[in-house]
Amino acid sequence: MSCDDDDVDCAEVLDRVYAFLDHELGDDRTLSYAEIEAHLHDCGGCLSKYDLERAVKAVLARSCACEHAPEELRTKVLARIREVRVHVTEA
């Protein structure tokens, strides 16, 4: 996926969308919160995917509000999401 934003790569934004949603972009981040927000404002495709992920996160939060997944499970789920995303973008 690409858009008219030559400064920021869509794949990089989408790869960091969960960390962005959770306000967990690390110190090693290559994109700042402001850069991601600006990209989402300008790129309809990324904004659409972001909105979907935000909605899923909200539904999960309502359904599982009192339970937290173990860190190991969280890591495995995020790794699998990245694998699927790479597979889909390569197809």
C-alpha positions as CSV (number, residue, x, y, z in Angstrom):
1,M,0.0,0.0,0.0
2,S,1.2,3.5,-0.7
3,C,-0.1,7.0,-0.8
4,D,1.0,10.5,-1.6
5,D,3.1,10.8,1.6
6,D,6.7,10.5,0.4
7,D,8.0,11.0,3.9
8,V,6.4,8.1,5.6
9,D,6.0,4.5,4.4
10,C,2.5,3.0,4.8
11,A,3.9,-0.4,5.8
12,E,6.0,1.2,8.6
13,V,2.9,3.0,9.9
14,L,0.8,-0.1,9.9
15,D,3.6,-2.1,11.5
16,R,3.5,0.3,14.4
17,V,-0.3,0.8,14.6
18,Y,-0.7,-1.4,17.8
19,A,2.1,0.4,19.6
20,F,0.6,3.7,18.5
21,L,-2.8,2.7,19.8
22,D,-1.4,1.6,23.1
23,H,0.9,4.6,23.4
24,E,3.8,2.2,23.5
25,L,6.1,3.5,20.8
26,G,9.6,2.8,22.2
27,D,12.6,5.0,22.4
28,D,14.0,3.2,19.3
29,R,11.0,4.3,17.2
30,T,11.7,5.6,13.8
31,L,8.4,7.4,13.6
32,S,7.1,9.8,16.2
33,Y,3.5,9.9,17.3
34,A,3.1,13.2,15.4
35,E,4.4,11.7,12.2
36,I,2.1,8.7,12.5
37,E,-0.9,11.0,13.2
38,A,-0.1,13.2,10.2
39,H,0.2,10.2,8.0
40,L,-3.1,8.8,9.2
41,H,-4.7,12.2,8.5
42,D,-3.3,12.2,4.9
43,C,-3.7,8.5,4.0
44,G,-7.2,7.1,3.7
45,G,-6.0,3.5,3.3
46,C,-3.9,3.6,6.5
47,L,-6.7,5.5,8.4
48,S,-9.2,2.8,7.4
49,K,-6.9,0.0,8.8
50,Y,-6.2,2.1,11.9
51,D,-9.9,2.6,12.5
52,L,-10.5,-1.1,12.2
53,E,-7.8,-2.0,14.7
54,R,-9.0,0.7,17.1
55,A,-12.6,-0.8,16.9
56,V,-11.3,-4.3,17.5
57,K,-9.3,-3.1,20.5
58,A,-12.3,-1.3,21.9
59,V,-14.5,-4.4,21.6
60,L,-11.8,-6.5,23.2
61,A,-11.4,-4.0,26.0
62,R,-15.1,-4.1,26.8
63,S,-15.2,-7.9,26.6
64,C,-12.0,-8.6,28.7
65,A,-11.8,-5.5,30.8
66,C,-10.9,-7.3,34.0
67,E,-8.4,-9.8,32.6
68,H,-5.0,-9.2,31.1
69,A,-3.2,-11.5,28.8
70,P,0.2,-12.8,29.9
71,E,3.1,-10.9,28.2
72,E,4.2,-14.1,26.5
73,L,0.8,-14.5,24.8
74,R,0.7,-10.8,23.8
75,T,4.2,-11.2,22.2
76,K,3.0,-14.4,20.3
77,V,-0.2,-12.7,19.1
78,L,1.6,-9.6,17.9
79,A,4.2,-11.7,16.1
80,R,1.5,-13.7,14.3
81,I,-0.3,-10.5,13.3
82,R,2.9,-9.3,11.7
83,E,3.4,-12.6,9.9
84,V,-0.1,-12.4,8.5
85,R,0.3,-8.8,7.5
86,V,3.5,-9.5,5.6
87,H,1.9,-12.4,3.9
88,V,-1.2,-10.4,2.8
89,T,0.9,-7.4,1.6
90,E,3.1,-9.8,-0.5
91,A,0.1,-11.4,-2.2
